[in-house]
Amino acid sequence: MKLLVRLREDLRQRRHHRAFRIRPPVWSEQQCAHLAQLLADVRAATQPANPPPAEPSGAEQSAIDEAALATAATNLWRAQRKLAQAGDGPSARDRQAARYLRTCAEALADAGLVVQDHDGDPFNPGRALEVLVYQESPDLTAETVIETVRPSIYLHRRLVQMGQVIVGTPSQQIAEPPASPGPEPLDTRSSHA
């Protein structure tokens, strides 16, 4: 056994250039036994009396689950949008996939997970939305969400993912300033009369 270990160590060192090889330590049996005892003492001293549970606590577990649910719901939402944007008449395969996605979304909604798309919603700065871009649009009269990049996700009416949107703003007509009559004429009359 020791011979095999020594052979492995020797081969591991031979991978490197001779100048970088590390020679094995030369220790007696007594030194090896003492070192093993010291390592055992260190392990015993550093182990806590009650080791922490391997599973995350309830709060940590729910946070992990919420993030995973939000990611899954976002990808489900994106897949539904892709199928809805499929130009020509959808194929039988597209209709079947859309039906599966709709059933999945309904099951998530029944479990308390709500995916909110904001397209076309009026926008005000107090909303819990992350605005990625403001974009001028001549056909708008008020600030409106023109595209949802990532939907808002609610779990049991509590926000777990803030939506990301592009907001359209009405075009600002730059009115020409009123024509000024010019500089005031100076009164050239003398006041010494």
Buried (B, 14 or more C-beta within 10 A) or exposed (E): EEEEEEEEEEEEBEEEEEEEEEEEEEEEEEEEEEEEEEEEEEEEEEEEEEEEEEEEEEEEEBEEEBEEBBEBBBEBBEBBEEBEEEEEEBEEEBEEBBEEBEEBBEEBEEEEBBBBBBEEBEBEEEBEBEBEEEEEBEEBEEBBBBBBBBBBBBBEEEBBBBBBBBBBBBEEEEEEEEEEEEEEEEEEEEEEE
